[in-house]
Amino acid sequence: MECDKSRVPIAQNSSKRIGCPARLNARRKDDGFWVISKTVMEHNHDLDPIMSILMPAHRIINVHMKRQLEANDIADIRPSKNIRLCEVQAGGPDKIGCIPRDYRNFIDNRRRFRLGVGDAEAIRKIFARLYHRDRIFFHLIELTMRVD
């Protein structure tokens, strides 16, 4: 692992890559354990703690926001408006705990898992086919008819 700013700049006006030497090298031993072989802790730039929100380990969508994002998506609120609403409720984009792409990914994943028209019947047919192949296979589905 190395500092994000470690590589040599490609363009003259690049402000991100400044050849930072900070890094942590590790190697895996034959028994499966990892051994740290080299560490360099010195950065040649100032560290900005506010930027830690961009690190994947620090990006979290809390349960309340997840419920709200899903409810707004079901209500056909566009993702950009949905994200902006969450930012306003959190007190600003710097207080939401993740980046907008994380919200979009969450909404896309929920949409993929949401059943549409005819999906329940397709799942029932798949399970029935599996049951006919193997009589030990068991499934129980409760279908309810919704009248709109």
KAVEN-V441797 format. One line per field, one symbol per residue. ss: DSSP state (a for helix, b for strand, c for the rest). psi: psi as a letter, one per 20 degrees, with the letter a starting at -180 (. if undefined). burial: b if it has 16 or more other C-alpha atoms within 10 Angstrom, else e. A space follows every 10 residues. Layout:
ss->???
psi->???
burial->???
This chain:
ss->cbcccccccc cccccccccc ccbbbbbbcc cccbbbbbbb ccccccccaa aaaacaaacc ccaaaaaaaa aaaaccccaa aaaaaaaaaa ccaaacccca aaaaaaaaaa aaacccccaa aaaaaaaaaa aaaccccccc cccccccc
psi->qrqhkhqppg qhjpigokkp ipropqqprh jiqqpphppo ipqkrqpohh iihiphiiop orgghggggg ghghjkpqhg hgghghgghi jqhijiiaqh hggggggggh hhippapigh hggghghggh ghhoihppqo poppppo.
burial->eebebbeeee eeeeeebbbb bbbeeeeeee eeeeeeeeee eeeeeeeeee eebeeeeeee beeebbeebb ebbeeeeebe ebbeebbeee eebeebbbbb ebbbeebeee eeeeeeeeee eeebeebeee eeeeeeeeee eeeeeeee
